[in-house]
Amino acid sequence: MKHIVVLSGAGISAESGLATFRDSGGLWEGYDINDVATIEGWYRDKERVLEFYNLRRKQAALANPNNAHIALKELERSYNVSIITQNVDDLHERAGSSNIYHLHGLLREARSETDPGMIIDIGTKSISVGDLAEDGTQLRPNVVWFGEAVPMIEKAAEITESADIFIVIGTSLAVYPAASLVHYVNDRAEKYIIDPSSTEMHLPEPWVHIKETAAIGLPKLVNKLLQNA
C-alpha cells in the first residue's frame, strides 16, 4: 500500500471558520501575536495568554471538519495516510483520520510550564492562573509558541522521507521549520500543493500546484488518487 504524507496548514482550518493570524495582519480579535504567541508574552502576562487560548479552544470546539478533512479520511480506503499538521485544532481527528502528527501542539491539551512531556487532555475546559500540573507548576496551553523548539519536527522529517505521494494543503510554506519538510520529500514521490495563493518558496516541477481552496481542490485530487490506486 502506497504511503501518502500530507502537510496541512491554517488554510484548511480557515474553511471551517477558524481565522488565522496571517489573514488578520498579526491581530486576532484585539490580541497581538507578540503578546499571546511567544514565550515572552507568557511571562509578561499569563492571564492574558490563557484568556486568548481559552477563547480559541471554545471556537475550535464549535467548528466542524470540512470537505477537505473528510476527503483525507477517504484516502485511507486505499492508502496508508500520515497527516503532519501545523494546526492546533482537532478537526483532522474529528473527521476520522488515523495517523496525525501535530507539529505545534493541540488546543485541547495543557501541559506543565516546565516539563513539556507532562500533558493532560482538558477538552474544552478553560485554564486559569493557579491551575497546576502534577509537578506543581502552572498549567499552560500545549502549543508551540514562536521562538520555541518544535519537538515533532525530526519525526515529521522521517515520515516525509517515506512518502510515495506528498500533498501540501492550505499553507504558503512561510512558517519554519514546517516549510522545510518539502526538502525531505523523495525525488521519486508525486508532489502536490493545494492552495489558492502562490507559495513563499519556489517549488520546481514536478510539483503540481492546484490553485484552489482545500475544500474544493482536495476532494478532486482524492477522487483521482482513489481511481488510480
Buried (B, 14 or more C-beta within 10 A) or exposed (E): EBBBBBBBBBBBBBBBEBBBBBEEEEEBEEBBBEBBBBBEBBEEBBEBBBBBBBBBBEBBBEBEBBBBBBBBBBBBEBBBBBBBBBBBBBBBBBBEBEBBBBBBBBBBBBBBBEEBEBBBEBEEBBBEEEBEBEEEBBBBBBBBBEEBEBEBBEEBBEBBBBBBBBBBBBBBBEBEEBBBBBEBBEEEBBBBBBBBEEBEEEBEEEBEBBEBBBBBBBBEBBEEBBEEE
